[in-house]
Every structure is written in structure tokens, then in C-alpha cells.
Amino acid sequence: MSFEDFITFKAAIEKADKYNLPVYVTMNGLYTPEQYPWLLKTISKISNLKGIKGLIVSDMGLLLTLK
């Protein structure tokens, strides 16, 4: 599922958490190094939400940057 804004995303995470449903966020794109600052900021923001159980990353460069 995709979300248009963070407020809608956060509301969905909170609702899932209310029902004890695990939520994993996927970053399925292939990203350029220029996109990493935004991605790192976004990942940091979403990782602080209570209902997020994990992050799935398909881009090896981003994965290594997160390491």
C-alpha cells in the first residue's frame, strides 16, 4: 500500500498497532546517492513509530549506507 502523506501513513500504522498487526516498510526502489539524504531522513522518521516492526530494503547501496 502506498500513502500520499505522512499523516495518513502514521494513522494507518497506529491503527494496525491497535490491532497488534505487524507492519514492515519496504523500500523497493533503486535509488541514487542524491536521494539518500531524503531516504535516511524518512527512514529515521518512520522507524520511531511504535507499530513499525521492520524495514525491507532492496537497494544494495542504500542497505550498505544504512549499515
PDB file with one MODEL, atoms N, CA, C and O in Angstrom:
MODEL        1
ATOM      1  N   MET A   1       0.843  -1.160   0.000  1.00  0.00           N
ATOM      2  CA  MET A   1       0.000   0.000   0.000  1.00  0.00           C
ATOM      3  C   MET A   1       0.894   1.230   0.000  1.00  0.00           C
ATOM      4  O   MET A   1       1.927   1.252   0.669  1.00  0.00           O
ATOM      5  N   SER A   2       0.507   2.232  -0.735  1.00  0.00           N
ATOM      6  CA  SER A   2       1.237   3.489  -0.768  1.00  0.00           C
ATOM      7  C   SER A   2       0.403   4.575  -0.097  1.00  0.00           C
ATOM      8  O   SER A   2      -0.826   4.509  -0.073  1.00  0.00           O
ATOM      9  N   PHE A   3       1.086   5.561   0.442  1.00  0.00           N
ATOM     10  CA  PHE A   3       0.412   6.657   1.129  1.00  0.00           C
ATOM     11  C   PHE A   3       0.840   7.979   0.512  1.00  0.00           C
ATOM     12  O   PHE A   3       1.988   8.141   0.097  1.00  0.00           O
ATOM     13  N   GLU A   4      -0.093   8.920   0.457  1.00  0.00           N
ATOM     14  CA  GLU A   4       0.195  10.220  -0.141  1.00  0.00           C
ATOM     15  C   GLU A   4       0.920  11.162   0.807  1.00  0.00           C
ATOM     16  O   GLU A   4       1.613  12.078   0.364  1.00  0.00           O
ATOM     17  N   ASP A   5       0.766  10.945   2.104  1.00  0.00           N
ATOM     18  CA  ASP A   5       1.427  11.840   3.060  1.00  0.00           C
ATOM     19  C   ASP A   5       1.719  11.100   4.361  1.00  0.00           C
ATOM     20  O   ASP A   5       1.197  10.014   4.613  1.00  0.00           O
ATOM     21  N   PHE A   6       2.558  11.713   5.169  1.00  0.00           N
ATOM     22  CA  PHE A   6       2.991  11.072   6.407  1.00  0.00           C
ATOM     23  C   PHE A   6       1.848  10.948   7.415  1.00  0.00           C
ATOM     24  O   PHE A   6       1.794   9.973   8.164  1.00  0.00           O
ATOM     25  N   ILE A   7       0.946  11.907   7.443  1.00  0.00           N
ATOM     26  CA  ILE A   7      -0.165  11.879   8.400  1.00  0.00           C
ATOM     27  C   ILE A   7      -1.042  10.646   8.169  1.00  0.00           C
ATOM     28  O   ILE A   7      -1.427   9.965   9.119  1.00  0.00           O
ATOM     29  N   THR A   8      -1.352  10.367   6.907  1.00  0.00           N
ATOM     30  CA  THR A   8      -2.163   9.192   6.579  1.00  0.00           C
ATOM     31  C   THR A   8      -1.406   7.907   6.905  1.00  0.00           C
ATOM     32  O   THR A   8      -1.976   6.957   7.440  1.00  0.00           O
ATOM     33  N   PHE A   9      -0.128   7.892   6.580  1.00  0.00           N
ATOM     34  CA  PHE A   9       0.723   6.739   6.876  1.00  0.00           C
ATOM     35  C   PHE A   9       0.754   6.469   8.383  1.00  0.00           C
ATOM     36  O   PHE A   9       0.567   5.335   8.823  1.00  0.00           O
ATOM     37  N   LYS A  10       0.992   7.523   9.164  1.00  0.00           N
ATOM     38  CA  LYS A  10       1.074   7.379  10.621  1.00  0.00           C
ATOM     39  C   LYS A  10      -0.245   6.873  11.200  1.00  0.00           C
ATOM     40  O   LYS A  10      -0.242   6.035  12.102  1.00  0.00           O
ATOM     41  N   ALA A  11      -1.362   7.370  10.696  1.00  0.00           N
ATOM     42  CA  ALA A  11      -2.676   6.926  11.176  1.00  0.00           C
ATOM     43  C   ALA A  11      -2.876   5.438  10.892  1.00  0.00           C
ATOM     44  O   ALA A  11      -3.412   4.714  11.731  1.00  0.00           O
ATOM     45  N   ALA A  12      -2.452   4.984   9.729  1.00  0.00           N
ATOM     46  CA  ALA A  12      -2.581   3.562   9.390  1.00  0.00           C
ATOM     47  C   ALA A  12      -1.706   2.697  10.292  1.00  0.00           C
ATOM     48  O   ALA A  12      -2.117   1.613  10.708  1.00  0.00           O
ATOM     49  N   ILE A  13      -0.503   3.174  10.593  1.00  0.00           N
ATOM     50  CA  ILE A  13       0.403   2.430  11.475  1.00  0.00           C
ATOM     51  C   ILE A  13      -0.189   2.340  12.876  1.00  0.00           C
ATOM     52  O   ILE A  13      -0.146   1.284  13.506  1.00  0.00           O
ATOM     53  N   GLU A  14      -0.734   3.436  13.354  1.00  0.00           N
ATOM     54  CA  GLU A  14      -1.334   3.446  14.690  1.00  0.00           C
ATOM     55  C   GLU A  14      -2.539   2.512  14.758  1.00  0.00           C
ATOM     56  O   GLU A  14      -2.742   1.832  15.763  1.00  0.00           O
ATOM     57  N   LYS A  15      -3.334   2.478  13.696  1.00  0.00           N
ATOM     58  CA  LYS A  15      -4.491   1.584  13.669  1.00  0.00           C
ATOM     59  C   LYS A  15      -4.037   0.123  13.644  1.00  0.00           C
ATOM     60  O   LYS A  15      -4.600  -0.716  14.346  1.00  0.00           O
ATOM     61  N   ALA A  16      -3.029  -0.178  12.842  1.00  0.00           N
ATOM     62  CA  ALA A  16      -2.506  -1.549  12.792  1.00  0.00           C
ATOM     63  C   ALA A  16      -1.959  -1.958  14.156  1.00  0.00           C
ATOM     64  O   ALA A  16      -2.174  -3.084  14.602  1.00  0.00           O
ATOM     65  N   ASP A  17      -1.255  -1.045  14.814  1.00  0.00           N
ATOM     66  CA  ASP A  17      -0.688  -1.338  16.130  1.00  0.00           C
ATOM     67  C   ASP A  17      -1.791  -1.601  17.157  1.00  0.00           C
ATOM     68  O   ASP A  17      -1.643  -2.450  18.036  1.00  0.00           O
ATOM     69  N   LYS A  18      -2.886  -0.871  17.035  1.00  0.00           N
ATOM     70  CA  LYS A  18      -4.031  -1.058  17.938  1.00  0.00           C
ATOM     71  C   LYS A  18      -4.553  -2.499  17.872  1.00  0.00           C
ATOM     72  O   LYS A  18      -5.024  -3.045  18.870  1.00  0.00           O
ATOM     73  N   TYR A  19      -4.462  -3.102  16.685  1.00  0.00           N
ATOM     74  CA  TYR A  19      -4.925  -4.479  16.495  1.00  0.00           C
ATOM     75  C   TYR A  19      -3.775  -5.490  16.516  1.00  0.00           C
ATOM     76  O   TYR A  19      -3.944  -6.642  16.117  1.00  0.00           O
ATOM     77  N   ASN A  20      -2.602  -5.046  16.986  1.00  0.00           N
ATOM     78  CA  ASN A  20      -1.417  -5.907  17.081  1.00  0.00           C
ATOM     79  C   ASN A  20      -1.015  -6.521  15.743  1.00  0.00           C
ATOM     80  O   ASN A  20      -0.583  -7.673  15.689  1.00  0.00           O
ATOM     81  N   LEU A  21      -1.159  -5.757  14.672  1.00  0.00           N
ATOM     82  CA  LEU A  21      -0.755  -6.212  13.347  1.00  0.00           C
ATOM     83  C   LEU A  21       0.648  -5.698  13.057  1.00  0.00           C
ATOM     84  O   LEU A  21       0.882  -4.492  13.134  1.00  0.00           O
ATOM     85  N   PRO A  22       1.576  -6.569  12.730  1.00  0.00           N
ATOM     86  CA  PRO A  22       2.936  -6.105  12.440  1.00  0.00           C
ATOM     87  C   PRO A  22       2.979  -5.375  11.099  1.00  0.00           C
ATOM     88  O   PRO A  22       2.304  -5.762  10.146  1.00  0.00           O
ATOM     89  N   VAL A  23       3.770  -4.330  11.042  1.00  0.00           N
ATOM     90  CA  VAL A  23       3.933  -3.553   9.809  1.00  0.00           C
ATOM     91  C   VAL A  23       5.414  -3.511   9.444  1.00  0.00           C
ATOM     92  O   VAL A  23       6.262  -3.148  10.259  1.00  0.00           O
ATOM     93  N   TYR A  24       5.702  -3.888   8.213  1.00  0.00           N
ATOM     94  CA  TYR A  24       7.052  -3.822   7.675  1.00  0.00           C
ATOM     95  C   TYR A  24       7.029  -2.836   6.515  1.00  0.00           C
ATOM     96  O   TYR A  24       6.178  -2.929   5.631  1.00  0.00           O
ATOM     97  N   VAL A  25       7.946  -1.910   6.519  1.00  0.00           N
ATOM     98  CA  VAL A  25       8.024  -0.899   5.466  1.00  0.00           C
ATOM     99  C   VAL A  25       9.032  -1.366   4.425  1.00  0.00           C
ATOM    100  O   VAL A  25      10.146  -1.766   4.761  1.00  0.00           O
ATOM    101  N   THR A  26       8.632  -1.310   3.162  1.00  0.00           N
ATOM    102  CA  THR A  26       9.536  -1.709   2.090  1.00  0.00           C
ATOM    103  C   THR A  26      10.026  -0.494   1.319  1.00  0.00           C
ATOM    104  O   THR A  26       9.261   0.420   1.012  1.00  0.00           O
ATOM    105  N   MET A  27      11.295  -0.505   1.017  1.00  0.00           N
ATOM    106  CA  MET A  27      11.918   0.499   0.167  1.00  0.00           C
ATOM    107  C   MET A  27      12.368  -0.268  -1.070  1.00  0.00           C
ATOM    108  O   MET A  27      13.508  -0.728  -1.143  1.00  0.00           O
ATOM    109  N   ASN A  28      11.457  -0.406  -2.055  1.00  0.00           N
ATOM    110  CA  ASN A  28      11.676  -1.293  -3.192  1.00  0.00           C
ATOM    111  C   ASN A  28      12.408  -0.674  -4.365  1.00  0.00           C
ATOM    112  O   ASN A  28      12.741  -1.374  -5.322  1.00  0.00           O
ATOM    113  N   GLY A  29      12.662   0.615  -4.311  1.00  0.00           N
ATOM    114  CA  GLY A  29      13.259   1.280  -5.459  1.00  0.00           C
ATOM    115  C   GLY A  29      14.754   1.066  -5.560  1.00  0.00           C
ATOM    116  O   GLY A  29      15.404   0.563  -4.644  1.00  0.00           O
ATOM    117  N   LEU A  30      15.270   1.463  -6.699  1.00  0.00           N
ATOM    118  CA  LEU A  30      16.709   1.575  -6.880  1.00  0.00           C
ATOM    119  C   LEU A  30      16.997   3.066  -6.806  1.00  0.00           C
ATOM    120  O   LEU A  30      16.505   3.841  -7.626  1.00  0.00           O
ATOM    121  N   TYR A  31      17.781   3.459  -5.841  1.00  0.00           N
ATOM    122  CA  TYR A  31      17.957   4.867  -5.532  1.00  0.00           C
ATOM    123  C   TYR A  31      19.342   5.362  -5.934  1.00  0.00           C
ATOM    124  O   TYR A  31      20.295   4.590  -6.046  1.00  0.00           O
ATOM    125  N   THR A  32      19.422   6.666  -6.145  1.00  0.00           N
ATOM    126  CA  THR A  32      20.704   7.290  -6.448  1.00  0.00           C
ATOM    127  C   THR A  32      21.263   7.874  -5.148  1.00  0.00           C
ATOM    128  O   THR A  32      20.503   8.168  -4.226  1.00  0.00           O
ATOM    129  N   PRO A  33      22.569   8.043  -5.070  1.00  0.00           N
ATOM    130  CA  PRO A  33      23.161   8.628  -3.864  1.00  0.00           C
ATOM    131  C   PRO A  33      22.576  10.009  -3.518  1.00  0.00           C
ATOM    132  O   PRO A  33      22.557  10.401  -2.351  1.00  0.00           O
ATOM    133  N   GLU A  34      22.106  10.734  -4.525  1.00  0.00           N
ATOM    134  CA  GLU A  34      21.484  12.040  -4.272  1.00  0.00           C
ATOM    135  C   GLU A  34      20.177  11.904  -3.493  1.00  0.00           C
ATOM    136  O   GLU A  34      19.758  12.846  -2.820  1.00  0.00           O
ATOM    137  N   GLN A  35      19.540  10.757  -3.579  1.00  0.00           N
ATOM    138  CA  GLN A  35      18.284  10.524  -2.865  1.00  0.00           C
ATOM    139  C   GLN A  35      18.500  10.045  -1.428  1.00  0.00           C
ATOM    140  O   GLN A  35      17.573  10.081  -0.619  1.00  0.00           O
ATOM    141  N   TYR A  36      19.701   9.603  -1.111  1.00  0.00           N
ATOM    142  CA  TYR A  36      19.967   9.026   0.204  1.00  0.00           C
ATOM    143  C   TYR A  36      19.653   9.966   1.369  1.00  0.00           C
ATOM    144  O   TYR A  36      19.077   9.506   2.355  1.00  0.00           O
ATOM    145  N   PRO A  37      19.998  11.253   1.314  1.00  0.00           N
ATOM    146  CA  PRO A  37      19.661  12.117   2.461  1.00  0.00           C
ATOM    147  C   PRO A  37      18.164  12.116   2.773  1.00  0.00           C
ATOM    148  O   PRO A  37      17.775  12.034   3.938  1.00  0.00           O
ATOM    149  N   TRP A  38      17.322  12.206   1.735  1.00  0.00           N
ATOM    150  CA  TRP A  38      15.873  12.176   1.964  1.00  0.00           C
ATOM    151  C   TRP A  38      15.456  10.809   2.498  1.00  0.00           C
ATOM    152  O   TRP A  38      14.658  10.722   3.432  1.00  0.00           O
ATOM    153  N   LEU A  39      15.987   9.751   1.913  1.00  0.00           N
ATOM    154  CA  LEU A  39      15.640   8.401   2.360  1.00  0.00           C
ATOM    155  C   LEU A  39      16.043   8.172   3.813  1.00  0.00           C
ATOM    156  O   LEU A  39      15.264   7.625   4.593  1.00  0.00           O
ATOM    157  N   LEU A  40      17.246   8.584   4.177  1.00  0.00           N
ATOM    158  CA  LEU A  40      17.708   8.398   5.555  1.00  0.00           C
ATOM    159  C   LEU A  40      16.841   9.183   6.534  1.00  0.00           C
ATOM    160  O   LEU A  40      16.527   8.695   7.620  1.00  0.00           O
ATOM    161  N   LYS A  41      16.460  10.388   6.155  1.00  0.00           N
ATOM    162  CA  LYS A  41      15.576  11.198   6.998  1.00  0.00           C
ATOM    163  C   LYS A  41      14.210  10.516   7.153  1.00  0.00           C
ATOM    164  O   LYS A  41      13.663  10.446   8.254  1.00  0.00           O
ATOM    165  N   THR A  42      13.677  10.022   6.052  1.00  0.00           N
ATOM    166  CA  THR A  42      12.375   9.351   6.078  1.00  0.00           C
ATOM    167  C   THR A  42      12.431   8.064   6.886  1.00  0.00           C
ATOM    168  O   THR A  42      11.534   7.797   7.685  1.00  0.00           O
ATOM    169  N   ILE A  43      13.467   7.268   6.690  1.00  0.00           N
ATOM    170  CA  ILE A  43      13.615   6.022   7.437  1.00  0.00           C
ATOM    171  C   ILE A  43      13.738   6.302   8.931  1.00  0.00           C
ATOM    172  O   ILE A  43      13.161   5.585   9.748  1.00  0.00           O
ATOM    173  N   SER A  44      14.475   7.326   9.281  1.00  0.00           N
ATOM    174  CA  SER A  44      14.608   7.705  10.690  1.00  0.00           C
ATOM    175  C   SER A  44      13.254   8.091  11.274  1.00  0.00           C
ATOM    176  O   SER A  44      12.914   7.705  12.392  1.00  0.00           O
ATOM    177  N   LYS A  45      12.492   8.851  10.507  1.00  0.00           N
ATOM    178  CA  LYS A  45      11.176   9.310  10.969  1.00  0.00           C
ATOM    179  C   LYS A  45      10.220   8.129  11.170  1.00  0.00           C
ATOM    180  O   LYS A  45       9.532   8.053  12.188  1.00  0.00           O
ATOM    181  N   ILE A  46      10.178   7.216  10.208  1.00  0.00           N
ATOM    182  CA  ILE A  46       9.223   6.111  10.323  1.00  0.00           C
ATOM    183  C   ILE A  46       9.685   5.054  11.325  1.00  0.00           C
ATOM    184  O   ILE A  46       8.858   4.357  11.914  1.00  0.00           O
ATOM    185  N   SER A  47      10.980   4.930  11.519  1.00  0.00           N
ATOM    186  CA  SER A  47      11.463   3.902  12.443  1.00  0.00           C
ATOM    187  C   SER A  47      11.121   4.235  13.894  1.00  0.00           C
ATOM    188  O   SER A  47      11.175   3.362  14.760  1.00  0.00           O
ATOM    189  N   ASN A  48      10.776   5.467  14.157  1.00  0.00           N
ATOM    190  CA  ASN A  48      10.382   5.865  15.506  1.00  0.00           C
ATOM    191  C   ASN A  48       8.912   5.607  15.804  1.00  0.00           C
ATOM    192  O   ASN A  48       8.471   5.804  16.936  1.00  0.00           O
ATOM    193  N   LEU A  49       8.149   5.172  14.810  1.00  0.00           N
ATOM    194  CA  LEU A  49       6.738   4.874  15.038  1.00  0.00           C
ATOM    195  C   LEU A  49       6.611   3.527  15.738  1.00  0.00           C
ATOM    196  O   LEU A  49       7.281   2.559  15.380  1.00  0.00           O
ATOM    197  N   LYS A  50       5.752   3.483  16.726  1.00  0.00           N
ATOM    198  CA  LYS A  50       5.615   2.302  17.581  1.00  0.00           C
ATOM    199  C   LYS A  50       5.262   1.027  16.819  1.00  0.00           C
ATOM    200  O   LYS A  50       5.758  -0.043  17.169  1.00  0.00           O
ATOM    201  N   GLY A  51       4.432   1.107  15.804  1.00  0.00           N
ATOM    202  CA  GLY A  51       3.947  -0.096  15.136  1.00  0.00           C
ATOM    203  C   GLY A  51       4.857  -0.677  14.077  1.00  0.00           C
ATOM    204  O   GLY A  51       4.566  -1.752  13.551  1.00  0.00           O
ATOM    205  N   ILE A  52       5.949  -0.007  13.744  1.00  0.00           N
ATOM    206  CA  ILE A  52       6.844  -0.498  12.701  1.00  0.00           C
ATOM    207  C   ILE A  52       7.693  -1.636  13.266  1.00  0.00           C
ATOM    208  O   ILE A  52       8.406  -1.462  14.255  1.00  0.00           O
ATOM    209  N   LYS A  53       7.607  -2.795  12.628  1.00  0.00           N
ATOM    210  CA  LYS A  53       8.352  -3.966  13.095  1.00  0.00           C
ATOM    211  C   LYS A  53       9.647  -4.186  12.331  1.00  0.00           C
ATOM    212  O   LYS A  53      10.551  -4.859  12.825  1.00  0.00           O
ATOM    213  N   GLY A  54       9.747  -3.620  11.118  1.00  0.00           N
ATOM    214  CA  GLY A  54      10.965  -3.813  10.354  1.00  0.00           C
ATOM    215  C   GLY A  54      10.959  -3.035   9.065  1.00  0.00           C
ATOM    216  O   GLY A  54       9.948  -2.458   8.665  1.00  0.00           O
ATOM    217  N   LEU A  55      12.103  -3.031   8.426  1.00  0.00           N
ATOM    218  CA  LEU A  55      12.311  -2.334   7.173  1.00  0.00           C
ATOM    219  C   LEU A  55      12.900  -3.318   6.172  1.00  0.00           C
ATOM    220  O   LEU A  55      13.850  -4.035   6.485  1.00  0.00           O
ATOM    221  N   ILE A  56      12.339  -3.354   4.976  1.00  0.00           N
ATOM    222  CA  ILE A  56      12.820  -4.221   3.911  1.00  0.00           C
ATOM    223  C   ILE A  56      13.409  -3.325   2.836  1.00  0.00           C
ATOM    224  O   ILE A  56      12.718  -2.463   2.291  1.00  0.00           O
ATOM    225  N   VAL A  57      14.689  -3.527   2.529  1.00  0.00           N
ATOM    226  CA  VAL A  57      15.393  -2.687   1.567  1.00  0.00           C
ATOM    227  C   VAL A  57      15.906  -3.550   0.427  1.00  0.00           C
ATOM    228  O   VAL A  57      16.567  -4.563   0.655  1.00  0.00           O
ATOM    229  N   SER A  58      15.601  -3.148  -0.803  1.00  0.00           N
ATOM    230  CA  SER A  58      16.069  -3.931  -1.952  1.00  0.00           C
ATOM    231  C   SER A  58      17.295  -3.317  -2.621  1.00  0.00           C
ATOM    232  O   SER A  58      17.982  -4.003  -3.378  1.00  0.00           O
ATOM    233  N   ASP A  59      17.582  -2.063  -2.367  1.00  0.00           N
ATOM    234  CA  ASP A  59      18.715  -1.380  -2.996  1.00  0.00           C
ATOM    235  C   ASP A  59      19.985  -1.635  -2.178  1.00  0.00           C
ATOM    236  O   ASP A  59      20.073  -1.228  -1.020  1.00  0.00           O
ATOM    237  N   MET A  60      20.963  -2.308  -2.782  1.00  0.00           N
ATOM    238  CA  MET A  60      22.173  -2.673  -2.057  1.00  0.00           C
ATOM    239  C   MET A  60      22.942  -1.439  -1.567  1.00  0.00           C
ATOM    240  O   MET A  60      23.490  -1.455  -0.464  1.00  0.00           O
ATOM    241  N   GLY A  61      22.987  -0.385  -2.365  1.00  0.00           N
ATOM    242  CA  GLY A  61      23.676   0.836  -1.943  1.00  0.00           C
ATOM    243  C   GLY A  61      23.043   1.456  -0.724  1.00  0.00           C
ATOM    244  O   GLY A  61      23.745   1.876   0.196  1.00  0.00           O
ATOM    245  N   LEU A  62      21.724   1.519  -0.701  1.00  0.00           N
ATOM    246  CA  LEU A  62      21.005   2.052   0.459  1.00  0.00           C
ATOM    247  C   LEU A  62      21.211   1.141   1.663  1.00  0.00           C
ATOM    248  O   LEU A  62      21.415   1.621   2.778  1.00  0.00           O
ATOM    249  N   LEU A  63      21.159  -0.148   1.447  1.00  0.00           N
ATOM    250  CA  LEU A  63      21.370  -1.098   2.541  1.00  0.00           C
ATOM    251  C   LEU A  63      22.751  -0.913   3.165  1.00  0.00           C
ATOM    252  O   LEU A  63      22.881  -0.911   4.389  1.00  0.00           O
ATOM    253  N   LEU A  64      23.769  -0.759   2.344  1.00  0.00           N
ATOM    254  CA  LEU A  64      25.114  -0.539   2.854  1.00  0.00           C
ATOM    255  C   LEU A  64      25.235   0.814   3.566  1.00  0.00           C
ATOM    256  O   LEU A  64      25.967   0.941   4.548  1.00  0.00           O
ATOM    257  N   THR A  65      24.521   1.807   3.070  1.00  0.00           N
ATOM    258  CA  THR A  65      24.523   3.121   3.729  1.00  0.00           C
ATOM    259  C   THR A  65      23.856   3.034   5.096  1.00  0.00           C
ATOM    260  O   THR A  65      24.309   3.664   6.052  1.00  0.00           O
ATOM    261  N   LEU A  66      22.794   2.262   5.191  1.00  0.00           N
ATOM    262  CA  LEU A  66      22.097   2.094   6.482  1.00  0.00           C
ATOM    263  C   LEU A  66      22.940   1.310   7.487  1.00  0.00           C
ATOM    264  O   LEU A  66      22.814   1.500   8.696  1.00  0.00           O
ATOM    265  N   LYS A  67      23.795   0.433   6.978  1.00  0.00           N
ATOM    266  CA  LYS A  67      24.617  -0.400   7.852  1.00  0.00           C
ATOM    267  C   LYS A  67      25.464   0.472   8.736  1.00  0.00           C
ATOM    268  O   LYS A  67      26.233  -0.038   9.551  1.00  0.00           O
TER     269      LYS A  67
ENDMDL
END
